[in-house]
């Protein structure tokens, strides 16, 4: 019996995203952190130097296309949980913030390994090229719509 592989499309991309995100959110919930908060915390942790709240909001908005007010509320929550700390006009991650990211990465790693296991490198490379092109085009369309 022969099966056909469906062509990639917006629905398939969305379903893959939400399935993978659901796995990550399962682990984040154990730590009382949302997906959006984790993205903001990761942006702060990976920044070359401490960022202002406005810079973090702009960076995360670029990734998630989320409402700036909701992102500011996420930063406030991360400050309240002492995962970020104010340092003058900048925010910097705390040891607890770094630890949370390390803990969730370690917890989700075995699941992620099973999800990606056995996918040929050529397929991953092709998917990476397609996803980059889709993101570039969608970002351009969004910019045109909101200009």
C-alpha positions in Angstrom: 0.0 0.0 0.0 1.5 3.3 -1.1 0.9 6.5 0.9 1.6 10.0 -0.4 3.4 12.6 1.7 1.4 15.8 1.9 3.0 18.9 0.5 4.0 21.5 3.1 1.5 24.2 3.6 0.4 26.8 6.2 -1.8 24.3 8.0 0.9 21.7 8.3 3.4 24.3 9.5 0.9 25.5 12.1 0.1 22.0 13.3 3.8 21.1 13.6 4.5 24.4 15.5 1.6 23.9 18.0 2.5 20.3 18.6 6.1 21.1 19.4 5.0 24.2 21.4 2.6 22.0 23.4 5.5 19.8 24.4 7.6 22.7 25.5 4.6 24.3 27.4 4.1 21.1 29.3 7.6 21.5 30.8 7.4 25.3 31.2 4.2 24.9 33.2 6.0 22.8 35.8 8.1 26.0 36.4 5.2 28.4 36.3 6.4 30.1 33.1 4.5 30.7 29.9 5.8 30.2 26.4 5.9 33.9 25.8 7.7 34.6 29.1 10.3 31.9 28.2 11.0 33.6 24.8 11.5 37.0 26.6 13.8 35.4 29.2 15.8 33.6 26.5 16.2 36.9 24.7 17.6 38.5 27.9 19.9 35.5 28.6 21.3 35.4 25.1 21.8 39.1 24.6 25.4 40.3 24.4 24.7 42.9 27.1 21.8 43.9 29.3 18.8 45.2 27.3 16.2 47.9 28.1 12.6 46.7 28.5 11.8 48.5 25.2 14.6 46.6 23.4 13.4 43.2 24.8 9.8 44.0 23.9 10.8 44.9 20.3 13.0 41.8 19.9 10.3 39.4 21.2 7.6 41.2 19.2 9.7 40.5 16.1 9.7 36.8 17.0 6.2 36.3 18.2 4.2 39.2 16.6 2.7 39.6 20.1 1.0 42.7 21.6 3.6 45.0 23.2 1.4 45.5 26.3 1.3 41.7 26.8 5.0 41.5 26.4 5.5 44.2 29.0 3.3 42.3 31.3 5.5 39.2 30.7 8.6 41.2 31.6 6.8 42.4 34.8 6.0 38.8 35.7 9.6 37.7 35.1 10.8 40.6 37.4 8.2 39.6 40.0 9.5 36.0 39.8 13.1 37.3 40.1 14.0 35.6 36.8 15.0 39.1 35.6 16.2 42.0 37.6 16.4 45.7 36.9 19.9 47.1 36.6 19.3 50.8 36.1 17.5 51.3 32.8 18.3 47.7 31.8 17.1 44.2 32.6 19.4 41.4 33.2 18.7 37.7 33.8 19.3 36.3 37.3 20.9 33.0 38.1 17.4 31.7 38.7 16.4 32.8 35.2 19.4 31.1 33.7 18.7 28.1 35.8 15.1 27.9 34.7 16.1 27.9 31.0 18.8 25.2 31.7 16.3 23.0 33.6 13.6 23.2 31.0 16.1 22.6 28.2 17.4 19.5 30.0 13.8 18.2 30.7 12.6 18.7 27.1 15.8 17.4 25.4 14.9 13.7 25.5 11.5 14.4 24.0 13.0 16.7 21.4 15.5 14.0 20.5 12.7 11.5 19.9 10.7 13.9 17.8 13.7 14.7 15.5 15.2 11.2 15.5 15.7 9.6 12.1 14.9 12.6 9.9 17.5 12.7 7.2 19.9 15.6 7.2 18.9 16.5 3.6 15.2 16.7 4.6 16.1 18.9 7.5 18.2 21.2 5.3 15.4 21.4 2.7 12.8 22.2 5.5 15.1 24.8 6.9 15.4 26.6 3.6 11.6 26.5 3.0 10.8 27.7 6.5 13.3 30.6 6.2 11.7 31.6 2.9 8.2 31.4 4.3 9.2 33.4 7.4 10.8 36.1 5.2 7.8 36.4 2.9 5.3 36.4 5.7 7.2 39.1 7.6 7.3 41.2 4.4 3.5 40.7 4.0 2.9 41.7 7.6 5.1 44.8 7.3 3.1 45.8 4.2 -0.2 45.2 6.0 0.8 47.3 9.0 2.6 50.1 7.2 
